[in-house]
């Protein structure tokens, strides 16, 4: 069994990263999924939250939202609708998005709750990953 995984993360616009890692934590729609080398194959829907991976004892995090993750014993492939590295996150915009979502949520119609909740979670994740306060 290998001691590393190939983590590939892509969006419709670009390849965000392709790295050898020792661990990956994925925000699935039903909660966080931890993956180590040799993991049983699976396919899961991606939620909104931080995707974390470890290289040489250092944890790295990105903000992700929507898509799918395929886990194989030696590889994790993430196809995300949104994926942002910490340095790419506009913290001021994330703060504005958070404030807007917080205002919209109490007044949202039933059919809009999921959309507003996703916007809220993405703003909070961006602030968390980007180093802003939330």
Backbone as a chain_set.jsonl record, in Angstrom:
{"seq": "XXXXXXXXXXXXXXXXXXXXXXXXXXXXXXXXXXXXXXXXXXXXXXXXXXXXXXXXXXXXXXXXXXXXXXXXXXXXXXXXXXXXXXXXXXXXXXXXXXXXXXXXXXXXXXXXXXXXXXXXXXXXXXXXXXXXXX", "coords": {"N": [[0.838, -1.183, 0.0], [0.553, 2.202, -0.847], [1.984, 5.205, 0.583], [1.025, 7.668, 0.114], [-1.336, 9.899, -1.467], [-2.642, 10.938, -4.609], [-3.911, 14.029, -5.022], [-6.267, 15.622, -6.843], [-7.77, 18.547, -7.911], [-10.293, 20.144, -9.553], [-12.101, 22.688, -11.326], [-14.848, 23.854, -13.378], [-13.546, 25.854, -14.769], [-10.74, 25.639, -14.401], [-7.678, 23.835, -13.465], [-7.141, 23.468, -10.179], [-5.411, 22.355, -8.28], [-2.865, 19.81, -8.149], [-1.507, 17.491, -6.351], [0.723, 15.462, -4.378], [-0.277, 13.946, -1.422], [-0.688, 13.189, 2.11], [-3.012, 12.901, 3.511], [-6.506, 13.646, 3.17], [-9.257, 15.757, 3.782], [-12.584, 15.984, 3.182], [-15.387, 18.067, 2.517], [-18.257, 16.589, 2.576], [-21.718, 16.208, 1.54], [-23.064, 15.074, 3.612], [-21.472, 15.437, 5.761], [-18.061, 15.661, 7.049], [-15.462, 13.918, 5.369], [-12.813, 11.816, 5.897], [-9.799, 10.878, 4.312], [-7.354, 8.48, 3.771], [-4.332, 6.995, 2.398], [-5.041, 3.995, 0.596], [-7.747, 3.908, 1.022], [-11.106, 2.723, 0.776], [-12.726, 2.54, -2.377], [-14.969, 5.138, -3.409], [-17.711, 7.326, -4.249], [-18.771, 10.59, -3.751], [-21.056, 13.261, -3.073], [-20.184, 16.666, -3.052], [-20.129, 19.021, -0.454], [-20.448, 22.311, 0.971], [-17.663, 23.935, 2.222], [-14.503, 23.846, 4.036], [-11.889, 22.238, 2.291], [-9.398, 20.146, 3.253], [-5.936, 19.264, 3.238], [-2.989, 17.31, 3.89], [0.467, 17.735, 3.76], [3.738, 16.755, 4.188], [3.477, 17.05, 6.982], [2.183, 19.488, 7.209], [-0.818, 21.262, 7.222], [-3.036, 22.229, 4.663], [-5.582, 24.357, 3.356], [-8.583, 24.862, 1.447], [-11.336, 26.688, 0.052], [-14.348, 25.196, -0.859], [-17.192, 24.376, -2.93], [-19.975, 22.52, -3.855], [-20.328, 19.855, -6.269], [-18.488, 16.86, -6.958], [-16.672, 14.148, -5.424], [-14.284, 11.699, -6.089], [-13.011, 8.866, -4.662], [-10.253, 6.81, -4.591], [-8.024, 4.054, -3.844], [-5.442, 5.154, -4.176], [-5.752, 7.754, -4.993], [-7.468, 10.906, -5.031], [-9.995, 12.565, -6.553], [-11.392, 15.63, -7.102], [-14.134, 17.288, -8.269], [-15.188, 20.339, -8.447], [-17.678, 22.9, -8.152], [-17.042, 25.423, -7.167], [-13.844, 26.438, -6.149], [-11.375, 27.702, -4.142], [-8.212, 28.957, -3.42], [-6.523, 30.042, -0.4], [-5.189, 32.58, -0.827], [-6.58, 33.605, -2.961], [-9.002, 34.477, -2.163], [-11.301, 37.046, -1.728], [-11.574, 38.866, 0.948], [-13.091, 41.093, 1.81], [-15.243, 41.059, 0.018], [-16.304, 38.577, 0.752], [-17.145, 39.137, 3.354], [-19.169, 40.983, 2.798], [-20.913, 39.312, 1.345], [-21.601, 37.498, 3.349], [-22.981, 39.183, 5.169], [-25.129, 39.944, 3.548], [-26.372, 37.451, 3.066], [-27.07, 36.77, 5.687], [-29.013, 38.711, 6.167], [-30.933, 38.021, 4.264], [-31.715, 35.4, 4.937], [-33.65, 35.102, 7.187], [-35.949, 36.074, 5.949], [-36.341, 34.561, 3.729], [-38.11, 32.762, 1.25], [-39.594, 29.492, 1.31], [-38.709, 27.966, -0.89], [-36.311, 29.183, -1.428], [-34.552, 28.806, 0.647], [-32.465, 26.837, 0.684], [-30.659, 27.848, -1.241], [-29.94, 30.361, -0.115], [-28.863, 29.487, 2.319], [-26.66, 28.01, 1.375], [-25.172, 30.111, 0.241], [-24.572, 31.524, 2.557], [-23.033, 29.585, 3.989], [-20.864, 29.358, 2.19], [-19.753, 31.946, 2.286], [-18.96, 32.062, 4.997], [-17.1, 29.962, 4.99], [-15.2, 30.963, 3.159], [-14.237, 33.175, 4.621], [-13.147, 31.847, 6.832], [-11.179, 30.115, 5.652], [-9.704, 31.999, 4.242], [-8.629, 33.542, 6.228], [-9.93, 35.665, 7.369], [-12.041, 37.317, 9.774], [-15.072, 36.028, 11.118]], "CA": [[0.0, 0.0, 0.0], [1.298, 3.458, -0.934], [1.824, 6.073, 1.75], [0.576, 8.972, -0.373], [-2.461, 9.986, -2.39], [-2.627, 12.039, -5.555], [-5.11, 14.853, -4.891], [-6.501, 16.497, -7.991], [-8.945, 19.391, -7.688], [-10.577, 20.93, -10.747], [-13.39, 23.353, -11.479], [-15.105, 23.973, -14.814], [-12.657, 26.847, -15.367], [-9.296, 25.423, -14.275], [-7.125, 22.862, -12.523], [-6.762, 24.243, -9.002], [-4.185, 21.749, -7.772], [-2.545, 18.398, -8.355], [-0.435, 17.337, -5.367], [0.813, 14.25, -3.575], [-0.626, 14.294, -0.044], [-0.791, 12.026, 2.997], [-4.379, 12.84, 4.022], [-7.447, 14.626, 2.633], [-10.557, 15.853, 4.451], [-13.506, 16.509, 2.171], [-16.71, 18.4, 3.042], [-19.349, 15.924, 1.869], [-23.031, 16.785, 1.871], [-23.526, 14.494, 4.876], [-20.448, 15.648, 6.774], [-16.666, 15.583, 6.615], [-14.951, 12.597, 5.031], [-11.359, 11.728, 5.957], [-9.271, 9.887, 3.372], [-5.943, 8.113, 3.874], [-3.968, 6.043, 1.349], [-5.636, 2.685, 0.739], [-9.176, 4.044, 1.317], [-12.052, 2.015, -0.075], [-13.27, 3.416, -3.416], [-16.321, 5.678, -3.239], [-18.063, 8.57, -4.92], [-19.626, 11.349, -2.842], [-21.395, 14.633, -3.434], [-19.408, 17.659, -2.308], [-20.884, 20.075, 0.185], [-19.757, 23.589, 1.06], [-16.813, 23.982, 3.403], [-13.07, 23.762, 3.759], [-11.241, 20.987, 1.928], [-8.062, 20.202, 3.868], [-5.02, 18.174, 2.907], [-1.742, 17.375, 4.638], [1.718, 17.446, 3.056], [4.926, 16.926, 5.034], [3.076, 17.5, 8.306], [1.565, 20.823, 7.159], [-2.179, 21.251, 6.69], [-3.436, 23.274, 3.717], [-7.042, 24.375, 3.228], [-9.209, 25.603, 0.364], [-12.789, 26.797, 0.132], [-14.996, 24.494, -1.969], [-18.651, 24.284, -2.898], [-20.669, 21.788, -4.9], [-19.613, 18.972, -7.171], [-18.32, 15.47, -6.558], [-15.327, 13.658, -5.128], [-14.077, 10.271, -6.298], [-11.923, 8.373, -3.826], [-9.67, 5.522, -4.936], [-6.981, 3.775, -2.85], [-4.222, 5.945, -4.378], [-6.071, 9.029, -5.644], [-8.722, 11.592, -4.746], [-10.292, 13.544, -7.596], [-12.499, 16.489, -6.692], [-14.692, 18.131, -9.321], [-15.947, 21.312, -7.656], [-18.242, 24.073, -8.824], [-16.229, 26.533, -6.667], [-12.665, 26.047, -5.362], [-10.536, 28.893, -4.006], [-7.061, 28.918, -2.523], [-6.618, 31.152, 0.553], [-4.749, 33.849, -1.393], [-7.507, 34.041, -4.012], [-10.267, 34.877, -1.545], [-11.509, 38.469, -1.455], [-12.206, 38.869, 2.276], [-14.12, 42.132, 1.886], [-16.415, 40.543, -0.697], [-16.873, 37.502, 1.571], [-17.871, 39.78, 4.461], [-20.418, 41.531, 2.226], [-21.78, 38.172, 1.029], [-22.105, 36.986, 4.619], [-23.982, 40.123, 5.679], [-26.305, 39.846, 2.679], [-27.037, 36.166, 3.325], [-27.683, 36.842, 7.02], [-30.223, 39.516, 6.047], [-31.909, 37.312, 3.427], [-32.143, 34.113, 5.477], [-34.91, 35.095, 7.946], [-37.072, 36.454, 5.092], [-36.344, 33.731, 2.52], [-39.224, 31.851, 0.989], [-39.199, 28.089, 1.489], [-37.969, 27.491, -2.058], [-35.014, 29.862, -1.509], [-33.76, 28.54, 1.855], [-31.223, 26.117, 0.358], [-29.755, 28.769, -1.95], [-29.435, 31.351, 0.834], [-28.013, 28.76, 3.271], [-25.402, 27.72, 0.676], [-24.422, 31.365, 0.142], [-24.089, 31.798, 3.914], [-21.941, 28.648, 4.272], [-19.707, 29.687, 1.367], [-19.148, 33.165, 2.829], [-18.286, 31.691, 6.244], [-15.932, 29.152, 4.62], [-14.199, 31.864, 2.572], [-13.62, 33.941, 5.715], [-12.364, 30.908, 7.627], [-10.004, 29.687, 4.884], [-8.925, 33.176, 3.847], [-8.003, 34.18, 7.393], [-10.717, 36.787, 7.861], [-12.871, 36.984, 10.937], [-16.479, 35.919, 10.724]], "C": [[0.885, 1.25, 0.0], [1.057, 4.299, 0.319], [1.38, 7.479, 1.37], [-0.608, 8.808, -1.313], [-2.173, 11.088, -3.393], [-3.959, 12.759, -5.405], [-5.189, 15.76, -6.106], [-7.814, 17.232, -7.763], [-9.123, 20.273, -8.915], [-11.954, 21.562, -10.641], [-13.677, 23.394, -12.979], [-14.13, 24.926, -15.516], [-11.179, 26.462, -15.378], [-8.953, 24.241, -13.376], [-6.584, 23.688, -11.351], [-5.496, 23.679, -8.379], [-4.092, 20.289, -8.15], [-1.306, 18.144, -7.503], [-0.444, 15.942, -4.763], [0.632, 14.646, -2.12], [-0.683, 13.022, 0.792], [-2.199, 11.85, 3.57], [-5.207, 13.919, 3.359], [-8.702, 14.584, 3.487], [-11.484, 16.635, 3.529], [-14.834, 16.88, 2.832], [-17.799, 17.754, 2.185], [-20.679, 16.533, 2.269], [-23.592, 16.227, 3.174], [-22.513, 14.654, 6.0], [-19.055, 15.465, 6.201], [-16.233, 14.132, 6.42], [-13.429, 12.645, 5.062], [-10.862, 10.599, 5.076], [-7.772, 9.731, 3.597], [-5.615, 7.174, 2.72], [-4.566, 4.663, 1.64], [-7.13, 2.716, 1.023], [-10.006, 3.233, 0.32], [-12.608, 2.978, -1.126], [-14.689, 3.876, -3.093], [-16.467, 6.943, -4.053], [-19.007, 9.299, -3.985], [-19.908, 12.731, -3.412], [-20.645, 15.58, -2.498], [-20.343, 18.704, -1.717], [-20.126, 21.397, 0.086], [-18.944, 23.593, 2.34], [-15.349, 23.938, 3.03], [-12.672, 22.347, 3.355], [-9.825, 21.111, 2.461], [-7.235, 19.021, 3.391], [-3.703, 18.405, 3.629], [-0.59, 16.932, 3.751], [2.853, 17.72, 4.023], [4.572, 17.512, 6.401], [2.405, 18.852, 8.355], [0.178, 20.705, 6.538], [-2.409, 22.465, 5.801], [-4.946, 23.197, 3.568], [-7.464, 25.243, 2.058], [-10.698, 25.704, 0.649], [-13.383, 26.1, -1.081], [-16.499, 24.5, -1.786], [-19.128, 23.501, -4.108], [-19.781, 20.944, -5.785], [-19.553, 17.565, -6.601], [-16.873, 15.179, -6.219], [-15.311, 12.155, -5.363], [-12.852, 9.87, -5.491], [-11.53, 6.989, -4.323], [-8.542, 5.264, -3.944], [-5.738, 4.663, -2.967], [-4.476, 7.344, -4.92], [-7.399, 9.569, -5.134], [-8.894, 12.652, -5.829], [-11.534, 14.31, -7.171], [-12.875, 17.376, -7.873], [-15.631, 19.103, -8.626], [-16.501, 22.432, -8.516], [-17.436, 25.322, -8.456], [-15.058, 25.943, -5.888], [-11.716, 27.235, -5.351], [-9.422, 28.648, -2.999], [-7.143, 30.115, -1.584], [-6.241, 32.521, -0.039], [-5.65, 34.4, -2.478], [-8.802, 34.619, -3.447], [-10.269, 36.37, -1.251], [-12.289, 38.558, -0.136], [-13.29, 39.932, 2.407], [-15.392, 41.68, 1.185], [-17.091, 39.444, 0.111], [-17.657, 38.076, 2.753], [-19.198, 40.362, 3.98], [-21.41, 40.409, 1.917], [-22.385, 37.575, 2.294], [-23.216, 37.882, 5.166], [-25.269, 40.042, 4.856], [-27.081, 38.556, 2.948], [-27.719, 36.169, 4.688], [-28.969, 37.665, 7.001], [-31.321, 38.772, 5.287], [-32.499, 36.08, 4.106], [-33.469, 34.165, 6.252], [-36.146, 35.385, 7.08], [-37.231, 35.542, 3.881], [-37.582, 32.857, 2.439], [-38.701, 30.418, 1.077], [-38.357, 27.584, 0.328], [-36.578, 28.131, -2.199], [-34.075, 29.55, -0.344], [-32.435, 27.862, 1.527], [-30.205, 27.03, -0.308], [-29.125, 29.78, -0.992], [-28.513, 30.688, 1.862], [-26.66, 28.422, 2.647], [-24.539, 28.974, 0.557], [-23.812, 31.736, 1.494], [-22.897, 30.902, 4.251], [-20.691, 28.976, 3.456], [-19.004, 30.936, 1.891], [-18.372, 32.862, 4.111], [-17.019, 30.884, 5.945], [-14.835, 30.035, 4.037], [-13.49, 32.662, 3.673], [-12.714, 33.058, 6.555], [-11.06, 30.542, 6.899], [-9.098, 30.86, 4.552], [-8.279, 33.92, 4.998], [-8.736, 35.398, 7.895], [-11.493, 36.368, 9.084], [-14.3, 36.888, 10.482], [-17.369, 36.005, 11.903]], "O": [[1.849, 1.337, 0.76], [0.059, 4.125, 1.019], [1.363, 8.377, 2.211], [-0.847, 7.737, -1.871], [-1.522, 12.076, -3.053], [-5.016, 12.171, -5.634], [-4.29, 16.562, -6.361], [-8.838, 16.621, -7.46], [-8.236, 21.046, -9.276], [-12.848, 21.05, -9.967], [-12.822, 23.003, -13.774], [-13.916, 24.814, -16.723], [-10.436, 26.899, -16.256], [-9.792, 23.722, -12.64], [-5.678, 24.504, -11.521], [-4.604, 24.434, -7.991], [-5.091, 19.626, -8.431], [-0.197, 18.527, -7.875], [-1.497, 15.314, -4.65], [1.295, 15.56, -1.63], [-0.721, 11.916, 0.254], [-2.54, 10.773, 4.058], [-4.691, 14.984, 3.02], [-9.161, 13.509, 3.873], [-11.212, 17.774, 3.151], [-15.362, 16.1, 3.624], [-18.211, 18.324, 1.175], [-20.753, 17.292, 3.235], [-24.485, 16.823, 3.776], [-22.676, 14.073, 7.073], [-18.889, 15.156, 5.022], [-16.59, 13.246, 7.197], [-12.819, 13.429, 4.334], [-11.419, 9.502, 5.08], [-7.023, 10.708, 3.613], [-6.527, 6.607, 2.117], [-4.592, 4.219, 2.788], [-7.733, 1.665, 1.245], [-9.629, 3.088, -0.843], [-12.929, 4.12, -0.798], [-15.502, 3.112, -2.574], [-15.486, 7.548, -4.487], [-19.952, 8.698, -3.473], [-19.093, 13.294, -4.143], [-20.5, 15.313, -1.305], [-21.236, 19.209, -2.397], [-19.268, 21.571, -0.78], [-19.463, 23.294, 3.415], [-14.995, 23.987, 1.852], [-13.069, 21.376, 3.998], [-9.128, 22.078, 2.154], [-7.754, 17.927, 3.168], [-3.342, 19.539, 3.942], [-0.657, 15.899, 3.084], [2.924, 18.798, 4.613], [5.288, 18.372, 6.915], [2.082, 19.332, 9.441], [0.015, 20.124, 5.465], [-2.026, 23.584, 6.143], [-5.529, 22.115, 3.643], [-6.802, 26.223, 1.717], [-11.253, 24.899, 1.398], [-12.977, 26.373, -2.211], [-17.017, 24.611, -0.674], [-18.737, 23.782, -5.241], [-18.62, 21.28, -6.022], [-20.44, 17.134, -5.864], [-15.963, 15.875, -6.668], [-16.194, 11.429, -4.907], [-11.785, 10.469, -5.626], [-12.375, 6.105, -4.457], [-8.134, 6.196, -3.251], [-5.054, 4.901, -1.971], [-3.532, 8.052, -5.271], [-8.328, 8.814, -4.845], [-8.043, 13.525, -5.998], [-12.587, 13.727, -6.913], [-12.046, 18.114, -8.405], [-16.746, 18.735, -8.256], [-15.874, 22.858, -9.486], [-17.175, 26.174, -9.306], [-15.249, 25.052, -5.06], [-11.299, 27.72, -6.403], [-9.66, 28.195, -1.88], [-7.772, 31.115, -1.93], [-6.918, 33.514, 0.231], [-5.498, 35.555, -2.876], [-9.605, 35.189, -4.186], [-9.358, 36.892, -0.608], [-13.502, 38.352, -0.106], [-14.31, 39.691, 3.054], [-16.493, 41.89, 1.693], [-18.319, 39.38, 0.157], [-18.714, 37.556, 3.109], [-20.219, 40.253, 4.66], [-22.603, 40.537, 2.191], [-23.553, 37.189, 2.303], [-24.268, 37.393, 5.577], [-26.368, 40.069, 5.41], [-28.308, 38.574, 3.045], [-28.819, 35.636, 4.835], [-29.911, 37.359, 7.731], [-32.499, 38.88, 5.628], [-33.662, 35.748, 3.876], [-34.343, 33.338, 5.994], [-37.258, 34.991, 7.433], [-38.154, 35.726, 3.087], [-38.036, 32.292, 3.434], [-37.503, 30.174, 0.934], [-37.39, 26.851, 0.538], [-35.763, 27.672, -3.0], [-32.923, 29.983, -0.349], [-31.392, 28.268, 2.038], [-29.02, 26.99, 0.024], [-27.921, 30.029, -1.05], [-27.492, 31.264, 2.237], [-25.628, 28.532, 3.308], [-23.324, 28.917, 0.747], [-22.675, 32.203, 1.563], [-21.874, 31.384, 4.737], [-19.577, 28.882, 3.971], [-17.775, 30.974, 1.932], [-17.256, 33.348, 4.291], [-15.984, 31.099, 6.575], [-13.664, 29.874, 4.383], [-12.267, 32.8, 3.646], [-11.627, 33.48, 6.948], [-9.974, 30.65, 7.468], [-7.874, 30.735, 4.575], [-7.472, 34.824, 4.783], [-8.227, 36.107, 8.763], [-11.586, 35.18, 9.39], [-14.707, 37.59, 9.556], [-18.59, 35.933, 11.761]]}, "num_chains": 1, "name": "protein.A"}
